[in-house]
Amino acid sequence: MDLEDRIKSFALLGETLRKSLNDSFVKNAGTGHDPSLLNSLIDNQHKLNVWFTPENVRRALTAVADELTEENLIRWTNSYPGLNEYIKPSRVGVIMAGNIPLVGFHDFLSVLITGHNLIAKTSSKDDELIIYISNLLCSINPGFRNRIEFTGGTLTNFNAVIASGSDNSSRYFDYYFGKYPNIIRKNRNSIAIIEGNETDDELEGLATDIFSYFGLGCRNVSKVYIPKGYDLTTILNHCNNFSGVISHSKYANNYDFNKAVYLVNKEVFYDSGFLLLKEDSKISSPVSVLYYEYYESKDAVKQQTELLKGKIQCVVSKHNVPFGKAQWPHLWDYADGIDTIEFLLKKKLAGIL
């Protein structure tokens, strides 16, 4: 199958998902697609992973579906002339994380859109959704059936590896996969830079960037940089729409634990009743906590964040990722800033050195 076929298949996948999510899809006898199965998966993922609430699963599926348009796919792939050439398919192993729903989808898409074969090691906490999407894609284009494998065990018989995990797991990945062409991702966090003149809509968007997926994603804002003299209650007042997170048992346990630690240690923090704000130089905050740090000037904060570039996934501000869009990346927004398509187009993947 050529690039045009692959693009049309993924565009139809996106269209099918959008219709299903909007409850405007009638069971299609041609593909066998039944949207009631998707709705069942959305409603029941929390039984496998307590963090995967129906709201968050629907959010993740919508983010994927909205990006899978023919226009977006063509714009994305047009940047890579090599995609129009014949590529000898390699077997690319992908180790998927499980921190938020469908976090491994972009790697799934990247491997298949380049014409390679996928061997996916799914997270035990997030395997049903990606397998559902794979089955739907194969019903749209049966040519993908012999190009996709899933495993819950050890990866074998592969030419290259893309692995996502923590700083600890990355050492394991380096040890086992270092001799293969690889992309190995580590812990990253996202930050926001507040200038002080943000609109109400922008600050409400910031709240979405903080609270979506309970803050568990690498694209969630875990720290804000604020100008000296900025009133922190300005941020807190725009987070009230997310006060319901405290009713989630796991989130509440994290909130209670972190609050107790700060009280025992007599540390200064702000408490909204569902979010703790604490001044800290680190950028990786615990669940239920948002770190903040004051800055003297725009140049100073720019220099400071540049030093942390290797630990930052994205920057939310008036001049970078728009407020409210941290967890809605485009197809061309690559994790860790590593161009996955360029990696997959390298000739050494096919054994041509």
Secondary structure, 3 states (H helix, E strand, C coil): CCHHHHHHHHHHHHHHHHHHHCCCCCCECCCCECHHHHHHHHHHHHHCCCCCCHHHHHHHHHHHHHHCCHHHHHHHHCCCHHHHCCCCCCEEEEECCCCCCCCCHHHHHHHHHCCCEEEEECECCECHHHHHHHHHHHHHCHHHHHHEEEECCCCCCCCEEEEECCHHHHHHHHHHHCCCCEEEECCCEEEEECCCCCCHHHHHHHHHHHHHHHHCCCCCEEEEEEECCCCCHHHHHCCHHHHHHHHCHHHHHHHHHHHHHHHHCCCCCEECCCCEEEECCCCCCCCCEEEEEEECCHHHHHHHHHHCHHHEEEEECCCCECCCCCCCCCCCCCHHHCCHHHHHHCHHHHCCC
